Amino acid sequence: MTDTDPTQTLLNLRASIDNIDAALIYMLAERFRRTKQVGQLKAIHQMPPSDPAREEQQVARLRALAEQADLDPEFAEKWFNFVVAEVIRHHTEAADGR
């Protein structure tokens, strides 16, 4: 950070963070569009809303990615579990016809 004005540096950093947050929201929305399709497919074919084996594989994969990205793997796993809980809720609703 070579800016001599700390206020401007702060504003630049915050603008960058805001852009990243926006990208994350759009990526999450896209992810949920896909998981909604999965939920509908599962409901049509009377498949269970959750897939523990898949979730376990994903946790391992995301923890490894987090380590590569220098992100706390525990945080990555918590984030994934939070998202999966919402996905399962959507899949359960789809199965119940809601």
C-alpha positions, 0 to 999 in steps of 0.5 A, a space after each residue: 500500500 503505497 498511498 500516502 493518504 490513509 483515508 484514500 487507501 481505506 476508501 480504495 480498500 473498502 471499494 475493493 471489498 464492496 466489489 468482492 461482496 457483490 461478486 459473492 452475492 451473485 455467485 451464491 445466487 447462481 449456486 442456489 439456482 443450480 441447487 434448486 434444479 437439483 432439488 426439483 430433480 430429487 423431488 420428481 424422482 423421490 430422492 432424499 433431500 440430503 446426500 451425506 456422502 456427497 457433503 462429506 466429499 465436498 467438505 474435504 474438497 473445500 477444506 483443501 481448497 481453503 488451505 491452498 487459498 490461505 483461508 481457514 479450513 474451519 471457516 470454509 467448512 462452517 460456510 459450507 455447512 451453513 449453505 448446505 443447511 439452506 439447500 436441504 431446506 429448499 430440497 425438503 420444501 420441493 419434496 413436500 410440494 411447497 
